Amino acid sequence: MEEGTLKSLSLCGDTEDYGARQWDTRADCEVRQILDRIGDKWSLLVIALLDRRMLRFSELRRLIDGVSQRMLTITLRHLERDGLVKRTVHPVVPPRVDYELTPLGVSLHATIQALVDWTEDHQPAIASARDEYDRREGAQEQAVAVDR
């Protein structure tokens, strides 16, 4: 079992009142653990790539730029453990292993796709906000340098 992972579900505070406290900051909070898992960049990429298709480990590794074999193996094991990915081993030589989303994984993909769509729709506004922030910070740094 992964270090820091509990065997039983734990409640994370009052879910009656929706807010940031709903995903408690305690390490034993199940909601926080799930969000940490599905929110990491490798998990998001694996889920996105497995949308409506089955891929072999080597195909996933080739498609995900920068992921190590070890990190992809860990990510796939975690996603399988969480019920998001199904692993199928074919009894051939050399062994062939395919990965695909489970129905639970497919439902998560829809949510991830909504987030990607929002990001694409708002990318110009975010770029503009970043530029404005960088201008303000640059002006503030220049003012501090002049005062020295």
C-alpha positions as CSV (number, residue, x, y, z in Angstrom):
1,M,0.0,0.0,0.0
2,E,1.3,3.5,-0.9
3,E,2.7,5.4,2.0
4,G,0.2,7.8,3.5
5,T,-2.8,5.9,2.0
6,L,-5.4,4.7,4.4
7,K,-7.2,1.4,4.1
8,S,-10.5,2.9,5.1
9,L,-12.4,5.9,3.8
10,S,-12.2,9.0,6.0
11,L,-14.5,11.9,6.1
12,C,-13.0,15.3,5.5
13,G,-15.2,17.7,7.3
14,D,-18.7,19.0,6.7
15,T,-19.8,18.5,3.1
16,E,-23.2,20.2,3.7
17,D,-21.6,23.6,3.2
18,Y,-19.7,23.5,-0.1
19,G,-16.4,25.3,-0.1
20,A,-12.7,24.8,-0.1
21,R,-12.9,23.0,3.3
22,Q,-14.8,20.2,1.5
23,W,-11.5,18.8,0.4
24,D,-9.8,19.0,3.8
25,T,-6.0,19.7,4.0
26,R,-5.4,16.8,6.3
27,A,-3.3,14.1,4.7
28,D,-5.9,11.4,5.6
29,C,-8.7,13.1,3.7
30,E,-9.9,10.7,1.0
31,V,-11.3,13.5,-1.2
32,R,-7.9,15.2,-1.1
33,Q,-6.1,12.0,-2.0
34,I,-8.3,11.4,-5.0
35,L,-7.9,15.0,-6.2
36,D,-4.2,14.8,-5.8
37,R,-4.1,11.6,-7.8
38,I,-6.3,12.6,-10.7
39,G,-4.9,16.1,-10.7
40,D,-1.3,15.2,-11.4
41,K,-0.1,15.9,-14.9
42,W,0.7,12.3,-15.8
43,S,-2.7,11.0,-14.7
44,L,-4.5,13.7,-16.7
45,L,-2.5,12.9,-19.8
46,V,-3.1,9.1,-19.5
47,I,-6.8,9.6,-19.1
48,A,-6.9,12.0,-22.0
49,L,-5.0,9.6,-24.3
50,L,-7.1,6.6,-23.4
51,D,-10.3,8.4,-24.4
52,R,-12.3,5.8,-26.5
53,R,-9.3,3.7,-27.3
54,M,-7.0,1.0,-25.9
55,L,-3.3,1.6,-25.9
56,R,-0.2,-0.4,-25.0
57,F,2.3,0.7,-22.5
58,S,4.9,1.5,-25.1
59,E,2.4,3.6,-27.1
60,L,1.5,5.6,-24.0
61,R,5.1,6.2,-23.2
62,R,5.8,7.4,-26.7
63,L,2.8,9.7,-26.7
64,I,3.6,11.3,-23.3
65,D,6.6,13.5,-23.7
66,G,8.9,13.5,-20.7
67,V,7.4,10.6,-18.7
68,S,9.8,8.0,-17.5
69,Q,9.1,4.3,-17.7
70,R,9.0,4.2,-13.9
71,M,6.6,7.2,-13.5
72,L,4.2,5.8,-16.2
73,T,4.2,2.4,-14.5
74,I,3.4,4.1,-11.1
75,T,0.7,6.3,-12.7
76,L,-1.0,3.4,-14.4
77,R,-0.9,1.3,-11.2
78,H,-2.5,4.1,-9.2
79,L,-5.2,4.7,-11.9
80,E,-5.9,0.9,-12.0
81,R,-6.1,0.7,-8.2
82,D,-8.6,3.6,-8.2
83,G,-10.8,1.9,-10.8
84,L,-10.2,4.4,-13.6
85,V,-8.0,2.2,-15.9
86,K,-8.4,-1.4,-16.9
87,R,-5.2,-3.4,-17.5
88,T,-5.4,-6.4,-19.8
89,V,-2.5,-8.8,-20.1
90,H,-2.4,-11.0,-23.2
91,P,-0.7,-14.4,-22.8
92,V,1.7,-14.0,-25.7
93,V,5.5,-13.8,-26.1
94,P,6.6,-11.1,-25.6
95,P,3.9,-10.2,-23.1
96,R,1.4,-7.6,-24.4
97,V,-0.4,-5.3,-22.0
98,D,-3.2,-3.0,-23.0
99,Y,-4.8,-0.2,-21.0
100,E,-8.2,1.4,-21.4
101,L,-10.5,3.5,-19.4
102,T,-13.2,1.9,-17.2
103,P,-16.7,3.4,-17.2
104,L,-15.6,5.3,-14.1
105,G,-12.5,6.6,-16.0
106,V,-14.8,7.6,-19.0
107,S,-17.0,9.6,-16.6
108,L,-13.9,11.4,-15.3
109,H,-12.7,12.1,-18.8
110,A,-15.8,14.0,-19.5
111,T,-15.1,16.3,-16.5
112,I,-11.5,16.7,-17.6
113,Q,-12.6,17.6,-21.1
114,A,-14.9,20.3,-19.7
115,L,-11.8,21.8,-17.9
116,V,-9.8,21.6,-21.1
117,D,-12.6,23.3,-23.0
118,W,-12.8,26.1,-20.3
119,T,-9.0,26.6,-20.5
120,E,-9.1,26.9,-24.3
121,D,-12.0,29.3,-24.2
122,H,-10.3,31.5,-21.6
123,Q,-6.7,31.2,-22.7
124,P,-6.6,34.8,-24.2
125,A,-8.0,36.3,-21.0
126,I,-5.4,34.4,-18.9
127,A,-2.6,35.4,-21.2
128,S,-3.7,39.0,-20.9
129,A,-3.9,38.8,-17.1
130,R,-0.4,37.3,-17.0
131,D,1.0,40.0,-19.2
132,E,-0.6,42.7,-17.0
133,Y,0.7,41.0,-13.8
134,D,4.2,40.8,-15.3
135,R,4.1,44.5,-16.2
136,R,3.1,45.5,-12.7
137,E,5.7,43.3,-11.1
138,G,8.4,44.6,-13.5
139,A,7.4,48.2,-12.7
140,Q,7.5,47.4,-9.0
141,E,10.9,45.8,-9.2
142,Q,12.3,48.8,-11.1
143,A,10.9,51.1,-8.4
144,V,12.6,49.1,-5.7
145,A,15.9,49.1,-7.6
146,V,15.7,52.9,-8.0
147,D,15.1,53.4,-4.3
148,R,18.3,51.4,-3.4
